[in-house]
Amino acid sequence: MKKLLIVYHSQSGSTERLARSAAAGAREEEEGVELRLLRAAEAGAADLAWCDALLLATPENFGYAAGALKEFLDRTFYTASAHELNRAYALIISAGNDGSGAVRQLTRIVRGYPLREVAEPLIVRGEPSAADLERARETGHALAAGLQLGIF
């Protein structure tokens, strides 16, 4: 069975709603994909070793990814790099600005794991609308479907 890990940080609740929508979309793939939805503070290197694909969801703080998500990546890097992960990944950014700084920062960080991008980053500006939550659901569903079909 393929495994999808969703790691998120949220203070206002916006990013959590997007992550939960992505998880709901992933659960639509009823067979073949196991899911873990974890806050960044709860996730660790064992979770990264467990998964086949990773979805990172973070607010944009001062033009960068939230410190808690970066701390998760900092905390897991050396342990995870020993596993030569090469996992598929996607990003969801809840932005007050344009989100590009957070995307640039995370893309640079995950290249070192290495992780491979399999979807365009979803950047949501401001409070997530119903359409934004639907796009997050579609992102989760696409990751799970890709895993189930063996695309990544």
Backbone as a printed PyTorch tensor [residue, N CA C, xyz], in Angstrom:
tensor([[[  0.8380,  -1.1800,   0.0000],
         [  0.0000,   0.0000,   0.0000],
         [  0.8820,   1.2420,   0.0000]],

        [[  0.5740,   2.2010,  -0.8530],
         [  1.3180,   3.4560,  -0.9290],
         [  0.9120,   4.3620,   0.2320]],

        [[  1.8180,   5.2880,   0.5900],
         [  1.6000,   6.1160,   1.7830],
         [  1.8250,   7.5900,   1.4640]],

        [[  0.8730,   8.4240,   1.8930],
         [  0.9390,   9.8650,   1.7050],
         [  1.0080,  10.5390,   3.0670]],

        [[  1.9930,  11.4130,   3.2310],
         [  2.1680,  12.1810,   4.4520],
         [  1.8590,  13.6380,   4.1610]],

        [[  0.9580,  14.2220,   4.9360],
         [  0.6620,  15.6480,   4.8490],
         [  1.1450,  16.2840,   6.1470]],

        [[  2.0820,  17.2210,   6.0110],
         [  2.6490,  17.9280,   7.1660],
         [  2.2910,  19.4000,   7.0030]],

        [[  1.7370,  19.9830,   8.0570],
         [  1.3110,  21.3810,   7.9710],
         [  1.5940,  22.1270,   9.2640]],

        [[  1.6330,  23.4410,   9.1340],
         [  1.6510,  24.3310,  10.2910],
         [  0.5670,  25.3730,  10.0660]],

        [[ -0.1260,  25.7250,  11.1340],
         [ -1.1820,  26.7270,  11.0240],
         [ -1.3550,  27.4230,  12.3570]],

        [[ -1.4640,  28.7410,  12.3150],
         [ -1.7820,  29.4940,  13.5220],
         [ -3.1970,  30.0440,  13.4560]],

        [[ -3.5700,  30.5850,  12.3030],
         [ -4.8890,  31.2000,  12.1730],
         [ -5.9710,  30.1780,  11.8330]],

        [[ -5.5640,  29.0140,  11.3600],
         [ -6.5180,  27.9900,  10.9450],
         [ -6.6620,  27.8830,   9.4380]],

        [[ -6.2180,  28.8810,   8.6920],
         [ -6.3600,  28.8500,   7.2320],
         [ -5.5810,  27.6920,   6.6120]],

        [[ -4.3300,  27.5470,   6.9870],
         [ -3.5190,  26.4680,   6.4190],
         [ -4.0340,  25.1110,   6.8690]],

        [[ -4.5080,  25.0210,   8.0970],
         [ -5.0700,  23.7470,   8.5600],
         [ -6.2920,  23.3630,   7.7260]],

        [[ -7.1500,  24.3260,   7.4080],
         [ -8.3250,  24.0190,   6.5680],
         [ -7.8870,  23.5160,   5.1900]],

        [[ -6.8530,  24.1430,   4.6310],
         [ -6.3460,  23.6930,   3.3310],
         [ -5.7550,  22.2840,   3.4290]],

        [[ -4.9930,  22.0140,   4.4840],
         [ -4.3970,  20.6830,   4.6680],
         [ -5.4810,  19.6280,   4.8640]],

        [[ -6.5020,  19.9650,   5.6390],
         [ -7.5950,  19.0050,   5.8580],
         [ -8.3890,  18.7650,   4.5730]],

        [[ -8.5320,  19.7860,   3.7500],
         [ -9.1990,  19.5990,   2.4570],
         [ -8.3710,  18.6830,   1.5580]],

        [[ -7.0540,  18.8740,   1.5720],
         [ -6.1790,  17.9890,   0.8020],
         [ -6.2900,  16.5550,   1.3020]],

        [[ -6.3510,  16.3810,   2.6130],
         [ -6.4940,  15.0370,   3.1930],
         [ -7.8230,  14.4160,   2.7750]],

        [[ -8.8740,  15.2110,   2.7610],
         [-10.1890,  14.6950,   2.3350],
         [-10.1230,  14.2240,   0.8840]],

        [[ -9.4380,  14.9870,   0.0390],
         [ -9.2800,  14.5720,  -1.3540],
         [ -8.4750,  13.2900,  -1.4680]],

        [[ -7.4280,  13.1650,  -0.6690],
         [ -6.6090,  11.9490,  -0.6960],
         [ -7.4260,  10.7350,  -0.2590]],

        [[ -8.3240,  10.9400,   0.6910],
         [ -9.1410,   9.8210,   1.1810],
         [-10.1460,   9.3290,   0.1430]],

        [[-10.3630,  10.0980,  -0.9120],
         [-11.2660,   9.6590,  -1.9740],
         [-10.7180,   8.4530,  -2.7200]],

        [[ -9.4060,   8.2880,  -2.6850],
         [ -8.8020,   7.0810,  -3.2530],
         [ -8.9530,   5.9980,  -2.1900]],

        [[-10.0320,   5.2470,  -2.2860],
         [-10.4360,   4.3430,  -1.2090],
         [ -9.4790,   3.1870,  -0.9820]],

        [[ -8.7920,   2.7580,  -2.0170],
         [ -7.9020,   1.6140,  -1.8650],
         [ -6.5040,   1.9880,  -2.3120]],

        [[ -5.5190,   1.4240,  -1.6520],
         [ -4.1570,   1.5540,  -2.1090],
         [ -3.3530,   2.7050,  -1.5490]],

        [[ -3.9580,   3.6180,  -0.7600],
         [ -3.2140,   4.7510,  -0.2150],
         [ -3.5590,   4.9310,   1.2560]],

        [[ -2.5160,   4.8960,   2.0720],
         [ -2.6550,   5.1720,   3.5010],
         [ -2.2380,   6.6170,   3.7320]],

        [[ -2.8930,   7.2990,   4.6580],
         [ -2.6810,   8.7300,   4.8530],
         [ -2.3250,   9.0420,   6.2980]],

        [[ -1.3580,   9.9620,   6.4620],
         [ -1.0720,  10.5650,   7.7700],
         [ -1.1490,  12.0780,   7.5950]],

        [[ -1.9220,  12.7300,   8.4460],
         [ -2.0380,  14.1820,   8.4870],
         [ -1.4750,  14.6310,   9.8260]],

        [[ -0.3320,  15.3280,   9.7990],
         [  0.3520,  15.6880,  11.0350],
         [  0.7510,  17.1530,  11.0480]],

        [[  0.6410,  17.7600,  12.2370],
         [  1.2080,  19.0860,  12.4280],
         [  2.7290,  18.9580,  12.3400]],

        [[  3.3880,  20.0140,  11.8940],
         [  4.8460,  19.9830,  11.7290],
         [  5.5580,  19.6150,  13.0300]],

        [[  5.0430,  20.0900,  14.1580],
         [  5.6750,  19.7940,  15.4490],
         [  5.5640,  18.3210,  15.8370]],

        [[  4.5930,  17.6100,  15.2700],
         [  4.3590,  16.1990,  15.5900],
         [  5.0610,  15.2430,  14.6330]],

        [[  5.4100,  15.7070,  13.4500],
         [  5.9900,  14.8510,  12.4210],
         [  7.4980,  14.7330,  12.6210]],

        [[  8.0340,  13.5880,  12.2030],
         [  9.4620,  13.3680,  12.3590],
         [ 10.0570,  12.5910,  11.2050]],

        [[ 11.3210,  12.2660,  11.3460],
         [ 12.0490,  11.5490,  10.2980],
         [ 11.4410,  10.1790,  10.0110]],

        [[ 10.9050,   9.5200,  11.0280],
         [ 10.2740,   8.2110,  10.8050],
         [  9.0630,   8.3420,   9.8860]],

        [[  8.3450,   9.4500,   9.9930],
         [  7.1950,   9.6830,   9.1040],
         [  7.6590,   9.8780,   7.6650]],

        [[  8.7610,  10.5930,   7.4820],
         [  9.3020,  10.7780,   6.1370],
         [  9.7800,   9.4480,   5.5500]],

        [[ 10.4350,   8.6400,   6.3580],
         [ 10.8840,   7.3350,   5.8780],
         [  9.6900,   6.4470,   5.5210]],

        [[  8.5790,   6.6160,   6.2280],
         [  7.3690,   5.8190,   6.0200],
         [  6.6710,   6.1410,   4.7080]],

        [[  6.6690,   7.4000,   4.3000],
         [  5.8120,   7.8290,   3.1860],
         [  6.4460,   7.5820,   1.8200]],

        [[  5.5590,   7.5890,   0.8130],
         [  5.9800,   7.5420,  -0.5870],
         [  5.8470,   8.9130,  -1.2450]],

        [[  5.0180,   9.7700,  -0.6630],
         [  4.8440,  11.1370,  -1.1660],
         [  4.5360,  12.0390,   0.0200]],

        [[  4.8580,  13.3210,  -0.1550],
         [  4.7570,  14.2930,   0.9210],
         [  4.0670,  15.5520,   0.4110]],

        [[  3.1240,  16.0400,   1.1840],
         [  2.4880,  17.3250,   0.9090],
         [  2.8030,  18.2340,   2.0850]],

        [[  3.4680,  19.3540,   1.8020],
         [  3.8020,  20.3290,   2.8270],
         [  2.8570,  21.5150,   2.6960]],

        [[  2.2350,  21.9190,   3.7940],
         [  1.3240,  23.0600,   3.7990],
         [  1.7610,  24.0350,   4.8760]],

        [[  1.9410,  25.2920,   4.4850],
         [  2.4580,  26.2880,   5.4130],
         [  1.8860,  27.6590,   5.1210]],

        [[  1.7320,  28.4650,   6.1470],
         [  1.4610,  29.8700,   5.8780],
         [  2.7540,  30.5440,   5.4290]],

        [[  2.5930,  31.6370,   4.7440],
         [  3.7300,  32.4780,   4.3970],
         [  3.8590,  33.5140,   5.5120]],

        [[  5.0090,  33.5290,   6.1560],
         [  5.2810,  34.4950,   7.2240],
         [  6.4560,  35.3600,   6.8000]],

        [[  6.2340,  36.6540,   6.6650],
         [  7.2880,  37.5860,   6.2740],
         [  7.9540,  37.1660,   4.9640]],

        [[  7.1940,  36.5970,   4.0630],
         [  7.7200,  36.1900,   2.7640],
         [  8.3940,  34.8400,   2.7370]],

        [[  8.3260,  34.0980,   3.8380],
         [  8.9770,  32.7790,   3.9280],
         [  8.0030,  31.7480,   4.4840]],

        [[  8.4060,  30.4920,   4.4340],
         [  7.6300,  29.4230,   5.0660],
         [  7.6330,  29.6430,   6.5730]],

        [[  6.6000,  29.1760,   7.2300],
         [  6.5130,  29.2940,   8.6870],
         [  7.7090,  28.6040,   9.3400]],

        [[  8.1850,  29.2090,  10.4140],
         [  9.3260,  28.6600,  11.1340],
         [  9.1030,  27.2340,  11.5950]],

        [[  7.8640,  26.9080,  11.9940],
         [  7.5790,  25.5520,  12.4740],
         [  7.7650,  24.5120,  11.3750]],

        [[  7.3960,  24.8540,  10.1370],
         [  7.5880,  23.9040,   9.0470],
         [  9.0750,  23.7960,   8.7100]],

        [[  9.7630,  24.9160,   8.6970],
         [ 11.2000,  24.8740,   8.4510],
         [ 11.9030,  24.0880,   9.5560]],

        [[ 11.4570,  24.2420,  10.7940],
         [ 12.0430,  23.4960,  11.9020],
         [ 11.8510,  21.9950,  11.7020]],

        [[ 10.6890,  21.5750,  11.2060],
         [ 10.4500,  20.1660,  10.8800],
         [ 11.4850,  19.6930,   9.8610]],

        [[ 11.7090,  20.4840,   8.8220],
         [ 12.6750,  20.1060,   7.7970],
         [ 14.0970,  20.1110,   8.3580]],

        [[ 14.4250,  21.1040,   9.1710],
         [ 15.7490,  21.1410,   9.8140],
         [ 15.9580,  19.9170,  10.7050]],

        [[ 14.9350,  19.5940,  11.4710],
         [ 15.0270,  18.5170,  12.4600],
         [ 15.1430,  17.1430,  11.8140]],

        [[ 14.6090,  16.9930,  10.6180],
         [ 14.5710,  15.6730,   9.9860],
         [ 15.6340,  15.4770,   8.9120]],

        [[ 16.3130,  16.5420,   8.5250],
         [ 17.1850,  16.4680,   7.3530],
         [ 18.2530,  15.3760,   7.4470]],

        [[ 19.0660,  15.3800,   8.4720],
         [ 20.1890,  14.4440,   8.5200],
         [ 19.7280,  12.9970,   8.6360]],

        [[ 18.7200,  12.7590,   9.4340],
         [ 18.1900,  11.3930,   9.5440],
         [ 17.5650,  10.9580,   8.2320]],

        [[ 16.7780,  11.8360,   7.6370],
         [ 16.0940,  11.4910,   6.3940],
         [ 17.0700,  11.3340,   5.2340]],

        [[ 18.0890,  12.1670,   5.1720],
         [ 19.0240,  12.0920,   4.0440],
         [ 19.7590,  10.7550,   4.0190]],

        [[ 19.9170,  10.1140,   5.1510],
         [ 20.5410,   8.7900,   5.1940],
         [ 19.6900,   7.7430,   4.4780]],

        [[ 18.3740,   8.0050,   4.3720],
         [ 17.4670,   7.0610,   3.7050],
         [ 17.3910,   7.2800,   2.1920]],

        [[ 18.0800,   8.3210,   1.6820],
         [ 18.0170,   8.6440,   0.2550],
         [ 16.5710,   8.6130,  -0.2330]],

        [[ 15.7490,   9.4690,   0.3230],
         [ 14.3040,   9.4290,   0.1660],
         [ 13.7990,   9.4970,  -1.2700]],

        [[ 14.1890,  10.5050,  -2.0270],
         [ 13.6850,  10.6890,  -3.3870],
         [ 12.1590,  10.5170,  -3.4500]],

        [[ 11.4490,  11.1980,  -2.5680],
         [  9.9860,  11.1220,  -2.5170],
         [  9.3560,  12.2010,  -3.3910]],

        [[  8.1590,  11.9260,  -3.8760],
         [  7.3580,  12.9230,  -4.5760],
         [  6.8390,  13.9250,  -3.5450]],

        [[  6.7260,  15.2040,  -3.9530],
         [  6.1770,  16.1860,  -3.0230],
         [  5.3970,  17.2570,  -3.7620]],

        [[  4.5410,  17.9400,  -2.9960],
         [  3.7980,  19.1010,  -3.4780],
         [  3.6890,  20.0880,  -2.3220]],

        [[  3.3920,  21.3450,  -2.6570],
         [  3.2930,  22.4130,  -1.6640],
         [  1.9400,  23.0940,  -1.7060]],

        [[  1.4620,  23.4780,  -0.5240],
         [  0.3220,  24.3810,  -0.3990],
         [  0.8040,  25.5390,   0.4640]],

        [[  0.6650,  26.7610,  -0.0570],
         [  1.0880,  27.9620,   0.6490],
         [ -0.1360,  28.8340,   0.8940]],

        [[ -0.3600,  29.1890,   2.1380],
         [ -1.4180,  30.1230,   2.5160],
         [ -0.7350,  31.4770,   2.6780]],

        [[ -0.9410,  32.3670,   1.7050],
         [ -0.1270,  33.5670,   1.6100],
         [ -0.8860,  34.8460,   1.9410]],

        [[ -0.1940,  35.7230,   2.6350],
         [ -0.6840,  37.0750,   2.8140],
         [ -0.0680,  37.9720,   1.7520]],

        [[  1.0300,  37.5220,   1.1820],
         [  1.7270,  38.2360,   0.1290],
         [  1.5110,  37.4440,  -1.1580]],

        [[  2.5380,  37.2650,  -1.9660],
         [  2.3440,  36.5170,  -3.2140],
         [  2.7510,  35.0470,  -3.0980]],

        [[  3.3330,  34.6340,  -1.9790],
         [  3.6920,  33.2340,  -1.7590],
         [  4.9800,  32.7940,  -2.3990]],

        [[  5.5460,  33.6160,  -3.2700],
         [  6.7260,  33.1740,  -4.0240],
         [  7.9510,  32.9640,  -3.1410]],

        [[  8.1100,  33.7550,  -2.0910],
         [  9.2550,  33.5840,  -1.2000],
         [  9.2130,  32.2520,  -0.4770]],

        [[  8.0320,  31.8560,  -0.0060],
         [  7.8850,  30.5670,   0.6780],
         [  8.1380,  29.4130,  -0.2870]],

        [[  7.6140,  29.5240,  -1.5070],
         [  7.8430,  28.4740,  -2.5050],
         [  9.3330,  28.3620,  -2.8170]],

        [[  9.9820,  29.4880,  -3.0510],
         [ 11.4120,  29.4950,  -3.3690],
         [ 12.2260,  28.8750,  -2.2340]],

        [[ 11.9260,  29.2670,  -0.9960],
         [ 12.6490,  28.7460,   0.1610],
         [ 12.4680,  27.2330,   0.2900]],

        [[ 11.2260,  26.7630,   0.2250],
         [ 10.9670,  25.3310,   0.4000],
         [ 11.5310,  24.5060,  -0.7540]],

        [[ 11.4350,  25.0270,  -1.9680],
         [ 11.9930,  24.3120,  -3.1160],
         [ 13.4850,  24.1090,  -2.9470]],

        [[ 14.1370,  25.1240,  -2.4730],
         [ 15.5840,  25.0350,  -2.2540],
         [ 15.9190,  24.0250,  -1.1490]],

        [[ 15.1440,  24.0330,  -0.0750],
         [ 15.3940,  23.1180,   1.0420],
         [ 15.1770,  21.6700,   0.6300]],

        [[ 14.0250,  21.3690,   0.0010],
         [ 13.6930,  19.9640,  -0.2810],
         [ 14.5690,  19.3610,  -1.3720]],

        [[ 15.1960,  20.1930,  -2.1590],
         [ 16.1360,  19.6770,  -3.1620],
         [ 17.2640,  18.8910,  -2.4890]],

        [[ 17.5970,  19.2630,  -1.2600],
         [ 18.6750,  18.5900,  -0.5370],
         [ 18.3110,  17.2300,   0.0280]],

        [[ 17.0470,  16.8990,   0.1220],
         [ 16.6530,  15.6240,   0.7540],
         [ 17.0330,  14.3930,  -0.0640]],

        [[ 16.8470,  14.1450,  -1.2740],
         [ 16.1460,  14.9300,  -2.2690],
         [ 14.6790,  14.5320,  -2.3480]],

        [[ 13.8500,  15.5110,  -2.6550],
         [ 12.4390,  15.2680,  -2.9700],
         [ 12.2070,  15.7820,  -4.3820]],

        [[ 11.2150,  15.2370,  -5.0710],
         [ 10.9440,  15.6740,  -6.4390],
         [  9.5300,  16.2320,  -6.5500]],

        [[  9.4300,  17.4070,  -7.0990],
         [  8.1530,  18.0980,  -7.2470],
         [  7.2970,  17.4080,  -8.3050]],

        [[  6.0370,  17.1070,  -7.9410],
         [  5.1440,  16.4330,  -8.8810],
         [  3.8960,  17.2530,  -9.1920]],

        [[  3.8020,  18.4480,  -8.6110],
         [  2.6540,  19.3260,  -8.8730],
         [  3.0870,  20.7730,  -8.6830]],

        [[  2.4520,  21.6580,  -9.4140],
         [  2.6880,  23.0880,  -9.2150],
         [  2.2500,  23.4590,  -7.8010]],

        [[  2.9990,  24.3350,  -7.1230],
         [  2.5730,  24.7660,  -5.7910],
         [  1.1960,  25.4350,  -5.8510]],

        [[  0.3690,  25.1130,  -4.8780],
         [ -0.9220,  25.7770,  -4.7330],
         [ -0.7150,  26.9470,  -3.7890]],

        [[ -0.9020,  28.1500,  -4.2910],
         [ -0.7560,  29.3510,  -3.4820],
         [ -2.1320,  29.9760,  -3.3150]],

        [[ -2.5530,  30.1120,  -2.0670],
         [ -3.8490,  30.7000,  -1.7380],
         [ -3.5830,  32.0180,  -1.0460]],

        [[ -4.0620,  33.0900,  -1.6320],
         [ -3.8560,  34.4270,  -1.0720],
         [ -5.0700,  34.8320,  -0.2510]],

        [[ -4.8270,  35.2080,   0.9980],
         [ -5.9150,  35.6210,   1.8750],
         [ -6.6550,  34.4200,   2.4500]],

        [[ -7.8290,  34.6770,   2.9930],
         [ -8.6480,  33.5970,   3.5630],
         [ -9.0630,  32.6140,   2.4740]],

        [[ -8.9410,  31.3290,   2.7200],
         [ -9.3240,  30.3490,   1.7000],
         [-10.8250,  30.4000,   1.4000]],

        [[-11.1330,  30.5080,   0.1370],
         [-12.5290,  30.4710,  -0.3130],
         [-12.9260,  29.0160,  -0.5440]],

        [[-14.1860,  28.8110,  -0.8620],
         [-14.6530,  27.4580,  -1.1910],
         [-13.8850,  26.9230,  -2.3970]],

        [[-13.5960,  27.7950,  -3.3610],
         [-12.8370,  27.3690,  -4.5470],
         [-11.4110,  26.9840,  -4.1680]],

        [[-10.8060,  27.7180,  -3.2370],
         [ -9.4530,  27.3860,  -2.7740],
         [ -9.4330,  26.0440,  -2.0590]],

        [[-10.4130,  25.8120,  -1.2100],
         [-10.4980,  24.5260,  -0.5010],
         [-10.7020,  23.3840,  -1.4850]],

        [[-11.4480,  23.6420,  -2.5490],
         [-11.6390,  22.6280,  -3.5870],
         [-10.3230,  22.3520,  -4.3110]],

        [[ -9.5570,  23.3820,  -4.5940],
         [ -8.2480,  23.1900,  -5.2260],
         [ -7.3170,  22.3980,  -4.3240]],

        [[ -7.3770,  22.6300,  -3.0200],
         [ -6.5680,  21.8480,  -2.0730],
         [ -7.0250,  20.3860,  -2.0760]],

        [[ -8.3480,  20.1780,  -2.1100],
         [ -8.8830,  18.8100,  -2.1750],
         [ -8.3770,  18.1120,  -3.4330]],

        [[ -8.3950,  18.8230,  -4.5440],
         [ -7.9180,  18.2520,  -5.8040],
         [ -6.4230,  17.9190,  -5.7390]],

        [[ -5.6520,  18.7450,  -5.0620],
         [ -4.2210,  18.4760,  -4.9030],
         [ -4.0040,  17.1790,  -4.1330]],

        [[ -4.7120,  17.0180,  -3.0160],
         [ -4.6060,  15.7860,  -2.2380],
         [ -5.0540,  14.5750,  -3.0300]],

        [[ -6.1470,  14.7370,  -3.7620],
         [ -6.6640,  13.6290,  -4.5710],
         [ -5.6660,  13.2470,  -5.6590]],

        [[ -5.0810,  14.2420,  -6.3220],
         [ -4.1140,  13.9620,  -7.3940],
         [ -2.8780,  13.2450,  -6.8590]],

        [[ -2.3870,  13.6490,  -5.6910],
         [ -1.2380,  12.9550,  -5.1070],
         [ -1.5680,  11.5050,  -4.7940]],

        [[ -2.7190,  11.2910,  -4.1720],
         [ -3.1200,   9.9220,  -3.8260],
         [ -3.3530,   9.0810,  -5.0810]],

        [[ -3.9980,   9.6630,  -6.0800],
         [ -4.2550,   8.9200,  -7.3220],
         [ -2.9450,   8.5820,  -8.0260]],

        [[ -2.0050,   9.5360,  -8.0480],
         [ -0.6940,   9.2650,  -8.6500],
         [  0.0430,   8.1460,  -7.9500]],

        [[ -0.0670,   8.1250,  -6.6250],
         [  0.5510,   7.0290,  -5.8580],
         [ -0.1120,   5.7040,  -6.1880]],

        [[ -1.4340,   5.7130,  -6.1600],
         [ -2.1870,   4.4740,  -6.4160],
         [ -1.9000,   3.9100,  -7.8070]],

        [[ -1.7460,   4.7850,  -8.7850],
         [ -1.4910,   4.3510, -10.1590],
         [ -0.0240,   4.0520, -10.4290]],

        [[  0.8420,   4.3270,  -9.4660],
         [  2.2560,   4.0630,  -9.6320],
         [  2.9680,   5.1080, -10.4850]],

        [[  2.3550,   6.2750, -10.6520],
         [  2.9900,   7.3480, -11.4250],
         [  4.1800,   7.9080, -10.6600]],

        [[  4.0280,   7.9920,  -9.3220],
         [  5.1330,   8.4310,  -8.4700],
         [  5.0340,   7.7700,  -7.1230]]])
